[in-house]
């Protein structure tokens, strides 16, 4: 049996945090998420942000982002998260082998995506973005291209979804050899509000 005192050093949570990601110049091993020393992956920036704030902005700098640390992201809407690209033609998310780009998990806060292109960011029959029931997602100035989901080529939403100033082109799964196509919604399947 042990008796003793455990001391911990917990830093105070920040009201908000801004982190930066650069596919070209970032490093998940040596970066700190600053503009001068960005992370390499979106996943690393989110992981760091969750530790210190409930209001996280991740600036996704110009580049093409793919792979497991930039897709297959499960983002809780129990904290406010903004993923902000540098522009539709500058920040590109693409990965046709991923299960999805983002799953927005239920919560009382909001996930916002802005100023980027999501180009075929999930495998055949999967939507790039899945919004769980009870999740809150806002999308502004995002181009969705080539999504292959059966329930919404680009977005499958069971939660609260608001879309502004966005563009959808060539979304919806279709494979004549398999006699398969998008069941519901070529671009968006929305089963909530």
PEVENVEN-V792678 format. One record per residue. N is the residue number from 1. OMEGA is omega in whole degrees, -180 to 180 (NA if undefined). BURIAL is b if it has 9 or more other C-alpha atoms within 8 Angstrom, else e. Layout:
n=N omega=OMEGA burial=BURIAL
n=N omega=OMEGA burial=BURIAL
This chain:
n=1 omega=-178 burial=e
n=2 omega=170 burial=e
n=3 omega=180 burial=e
n=4 omega=179 burial=e
n=5 omega=176 burial=e
n=6 omega=178 burial=e
n=7 omega=177 burial=e
n=8 omega=177 burial=e
n=9 omega=-179 burial=e
n=10 omega=179 burial=e
n=11 omega=180 burial=e
n=12 omega=177 burial=e
n=13 omega=178 burial=e
n=14 omega=176 burial=e
n=15 omega=178 burial=e
n=16 omega=180 burial=b
n=17 omega=174 burial=b
n=18 omega=-179 burial=b
n=19 omega=-176 burial=b
n=20 omega=179 burial=b
n=21 omega=177 burial=b
n=22 omega=177 burial=b
n=23 omega=-176 burial=b
n=24 omega=-172 burial=e
n=25 omega=-175 burial=e
n=26 omega=176 burial=b
n=27 omega=175 burial=b
n=28 omega=-179 burial=b
n=29 omega=-173 burial=e
n=30 omega=-179 burial=e
n=31 omega=176 burial=b
n=32 omega=177 burial=e
n=33 omega=178 burial=b
n=34 omega=178 burial=b
n=35 omega=-179 burial=e
n=36 omega=-176 burial=e
n=37 omega=-173 burial=b
n=38 omega=171 burial=b
n=39 omega=178 burial=b
n=40 omega=-173 burial=b
n=41 omega=176 burial=b
n=42 omega=-180 burial=b
n=43 omega=-180 burial=b
n=44 omega=179 burial=b
n=45 omega=179 burial=b
n=46 omega=-180 burial=b
n=47 omega=179 burial=e
n=48 omega=-179 burial=e
n=49 omega=180 burial=b
n=50 omega=-178 burial=b
n=51 omega=-170 burial=e
n=52 omega=-179 burial=b
n=53 omega=174 burial=b
n=54 omega=177 burial=b
n=55 omega=-168 burial=b
n=56 omega=171 burial=b
n=57 omega=176 burial=b
n=58 omega=176 burial=b
n=59 omega=-179 burial=b
n=60 omega=-173 burial=b
n=61 omega=-178 burial=b
n=62 omega=179 burial=b
n=63 omega=178 burial=b
n=64 omega=-173 burial=b
n=65 omega=178 burial=b
n=66 omega=179 burial=b
n=67 omega=-171 burial=e
n=68 omega=-179 burial=e
n=69 omega=177 burial=b
n=70 omega=176 burial=b
n=71 omega=-176 burial=b
n=72 omega=-178 burial=b
n=73 omega=176 burial=b
n=74 omega=-173 burial=e
n=75 omega=179 burial=b
n=76 omega=174 burial=b
n=77 omega=169 burial=b
n=78 omega=173 burial=b
n=79 omega=176 burial=b
n=80 omega=180 burial=b
n=81 omega=172 burial=b
n=82 omega=171 burial=b
n=83 omega=-175 burial=b
n=84 omega=175 burial=b
n=85 omega=178 burial=b
n=86 omega=179 burial=b
n=87 omega=-177 burial=b
n=88 omega=-179 burial=b
n=89 omega=-176 burial=e
n=90 omega=-179 burial=b
n=91 omega=-175 burial=b
n=92 omega=173 burial=b
n=93 omega=-179 burial=b
n=94 omega=176 burial=b
n=95 omega=-175 burial=b
n=96 omega=177 burial=b
n=97 omega=-179 burial=e
n=98 omega=173 burial=b
n=99 omega=179 burial=b
n=100 omega=171 burial=b
n=101 omega=-178 burial=b
n=102 omega=162 burial=b
n=103 omega=177 burial=b
n=104 omega=-177 burial=b
n=105 omega=-176 burial=b
n=106 omega=178 burial=b
n=107 omega=-178 burial=b
n=108 omega=179 burial=b
n=109 omega=-171 burial=b
n=110 omega=168 burial=b
n=111 omega=177 burial=b
n=112 omega=174 burial=b
n=113 omega=179 burial=b
n=114 omega=169 burial=b
n=115 omega=178 burial=b
n=116 omega=172 burial=b
n=117 omega=173 burial=b
n=118 omega=-173 burial=b
n=119 omega=178 burial=b
n=120 omega=-173 burial=b
n=121 omega=175 burial=b
n=122 omega=-178 burial=b
n=123 omega=178 burial=b
n=124 omega=178 burial=e
n=125 omega=-179 burial=b
n=126 omega=174 burial=b
n=127 omega=178 burial=b
n=128 omega=-179 burial=b
n=129 omega=175 burial=b
n=130 omega=-180 burial=b
n=131 omega=180 burial=b
n=132 omega=172 burial=b
n=133 omega=-179 burial=b
n=134 omega=177 burial=b
n=135 omega=-179 burial=b
n=136 omega=-177 burial=b
n=137 omega=174 burial=b
n=138 omega=-179 burial=b
n=139 omega=-178 burial=b
n=140 omega=178 burial=b
n=141 omega=177 burial=b
n=142 omega=175 burial=b
n=143 omega=176 burial=b
n=144 omega=-175 burial=b
n=145 omega=171 burial=b
n=146 omega=178 burial=b
n=147 omega=-172 burial=b
n=148 omega=-177 burial=b
n=149 omega=175 burial=b
n=150 omega=177 burial=b
n=151 omega=-174 burial=b
n=152 omega=-180 burial=b
n=153 omega=-178 burial=b
n=154 omega=-172 burial=b
n=155 omega=173 burial=b
n=156 omega=-174 burial=b
n=157 omega=170 burial=b
n=158 omega=-177 burial=b
n=159 omega=-180 burial=b
n=160 omega=-173 burial=b
n=161 omega=176 burial=b
n=162 omega=-179 burial=e
n=163 omega=177 burial=e
n=164 omega=169 burial=e
n=165 omega=-176 burial=e
n=166 omega=-171 burial=b
n=167 omega=178 burial=e
n=168 omega=-179 burial=b
n=169 omega=172 burial=b
n=170 omega=177 burial=e
n=171 omega=178 burial=b
n=172 omega=-177 burial=b
n=173 omega=175 burial=b
n=174 omega=177 burial=b
n=175 omega=-176 burial=e
n=176 omega=-179 burial=e
n=177 omega=178 burial=e
n=178 omega=-176 burial=e
n=179 omega=-178 burial=e
n=180 omega=176 burial=b
n=181 omega=179 burial=b
n=182 omega=-179 burial=b
n=183 omega=-176 burial=e
n=184 omega=173 burial=e
n=185 omega=178 burial=b
n=186 omega=180 burial=b
n=187 omega=-174 burial=b
n=188 omega=167 burial=b
n=189 omega=-177 burial=b
n=190 omega=-178 burial=b
n=191 omega=179 burial=e
n=192 omega=-177 burial=b
n=193 omega=NA burial=e
